[in-house]
Amino acid sequence: MNLHRVARARVPDVNDGEVVSFRQLLATEAIATHFQPIFSVRQKTIVGLEALSRGTTSSGRLIAPYELFKMAAAEQLEAALEGLCRKAAVRSFAELASRPDELLLFLNLDLAVADDHAELPAALAALVRGAGLFPRNVAVEFLEARLEDVGRFGALADALRERGFLVVLDDVGAGHSNLDRIPLFRPDVIKIDRSLISGVGDDFYKQETLKSLVSLSRRIGALVIAEGVETEAEAIVALELGADLLQGFFLSRPQPADAFDDGVHAARGIEQLAHRFKNHMVATINERKRQHRRFNVIQNGILCDLTNAQASEFDEILEHLIDDFPKVECVYVLDDAGVQVTETICNATVAQRAGAAMFRPARKGTDHSLKEYYYVLIDVELHKYTTEPYVSLASGNLCRTISTCFRDAANNRLYVLCVDVNP
């Protein structure tokens, strides 16, 4: 198992001063495998178990993962320990009572210490089949932080995939993460690092980063696991942003193999989490509907005055109305060619981003014909269009633009009203 992975399992060192010979531990194969479930909340089931290794002493006490690998490093036997942990994990998983055929073993490979990369796919396949399993039962996790020779390890991922294993890219989104590894590994599963999941409900930037990684995963056909989930709020937001599977202490801590003797069952709280997630999504959708209704009221109020006026009066009307709508950042009008015919009328209560000269309201005469809120509205012949959130060049703030076509009463000429709102 991977040193970095098992160290995060937070199992305390309970040796109590007992003297342990690592070579004796290795000779007696004194490795215990614990499993942490990976859940599908939408299906209310466990889809996989991640194997996490601990050493055991002659008295049956556990040796903490970090201490175990520290002992191996001192003897320069990391590769031997890695192989032993792999063997114990496969054997323990195969021996689980009432194990569903579709259950996956998530197996961490520490390629930084393994010395048999070329032989690894065949050796792993032989180990798995010798235990009565199939490669399709095993998802091989590559820890992204430790992979320096990504080209060579990308070839290894291809070889494992050809033998039927699933390829998992671990710790995506961590500080040392490089997205260029995704096309090299072409993973079947992407695990989002806990640094992005922790506190995600209160951090817009984490939310948008997670959403982007989920979108990328969808496009390449990879499932997304949010790992390190420690609160219900993190679980619900991760699901809302598109995570397929969840793993973490909130759902289940790592457990010894005998905890699954009566079968692999979903945690008792999974039904409650599924119910609360459904309620959260219903409430979220209802709030979006209320928000759209509020925006429609704003638009209709402005349009009512504009359609009964001449173009020369548009600026005065917008300046008069802007203060009535505190959620509106700015408003402006384009002609049928996408050229701005009013000034950008900004709400005085909206703060501007400081320190960047590029953020300033567009002036009358600015060409917006290549802006999404213009060409999609006009060329697709929509009545109204709402953009995704983006950084406004008028203020530097995140906003959405709601654009609507209208005609003035005097000349029946087509115009586009643009309303920038706080998302």
C-alpha positions, 0 to 999 in steps of 0.5 A: 500500500502507499505510504502517503495513503496509509499514513492518512488512515490515522491509526495510532501507534499502539506498540507501547514500547514493544520491540519489533523486528521488521525482518521477522515481521516480513518473514512471518507476513505479519500484515493486517489489511483493513478496508475502507468502503467507497459508497454510491449514495445514489444507489445506496450501496458500497461499490468498493473497498480500499485496502489499507495495511497495518503491521501486527506484532506477536501480541496482536497489536497494530503497528501504525502505517507510517511507523511500518513503512519507516521501519521498512525504509530503515532496512531498505526493504520498501519494495518487499513490504509493498509486495507483502501488503499487496499480497495480503490485501488481495488475499483478505479481499478474496476471503471476505464472506458474502462478497458481491461479485461486482465489488471492487478492491481498490489497491494502492501501488507505490511505484516509487518503491516498486522495482518490478514495473515491467513485470508488475502487470503479469505478476499482479494478474497472477496474484489476483487470479491465484486468489480466485479473483479476476482483474475486473475486480481490482482498481489499481490506484496510482498516487499522483504525488509520487509519479515523476516518470509519468511517461513510463507509468502511463505505459504501465497503466496501459498494460494494466488496463489491457489485462482488465484492471481499472486504472485510478488516478489518485489525489487529483487536485492536490497542491502537487497535482498536474493535469497533464497526467490525465491524458497519459494515464487515461484513468477509469476513475479519478479520486479527488484529493481531500484538500478540495473536499474539506470545507467545500461547502463554504469555498466557492473556488473549491466548488468551481474547481471540483465542478471543473474536474467532474466536467473533465471526468465526464468528458473522458468517461471517468468516474469521480470519487470524492475522498476524505469526506468528513461531514454531511455538508461535504458529502452533500455538496460533493454529490451536488457538484457531480461526484459519483462516489464518496469515501471518508470518515463521515461514512465509514472509517477503515475496518478490519476484514472481520468487520465484514464477516456478515457481508458487505453492507452499506452504512446505516446512515446512507439512507439518511444521507440519500434522503437529505441529499434529495431534499437539498437538491429539491430546495436548491432547484426551488431557490433557483426557480425563485431567483429566476422569477426575481430576475424576470421581475427585474427585466420586465420592469426595465423593459416596460419603460424601455419599450415605451421610449426612444433610444436617446432616452435609454440612458436616463431610464437605466440610471433612474431604475438601477438603484431599485435593484440591488442584485443588479450589478450593471445594465446596458443596451445593444443594438441589433448589430451588437454595438452598445448604444448606452453607457454601462450603468452601474449600481453604486453599491457594487464594489469594484475589484481593486488593483486591475486597470482592465476592469472598467465598464464598457463605453457606448460604442463598444462592439459586443457581437462576439459576446455569448449573451449577444450572438446566442440570443440573436443567431439562435433566435431566443427571446432570453438568454442567461450565461454561466457565471463569468468574471465581469470586465466591468467590475472584476466580480463574478456575474451572470448576464441575462440578455433579452430582445425588445423593440422600441415603440418609436421605430420598432427597431430591435435592441438587446437589454443586458442585465448583469446580476450577482450569481 
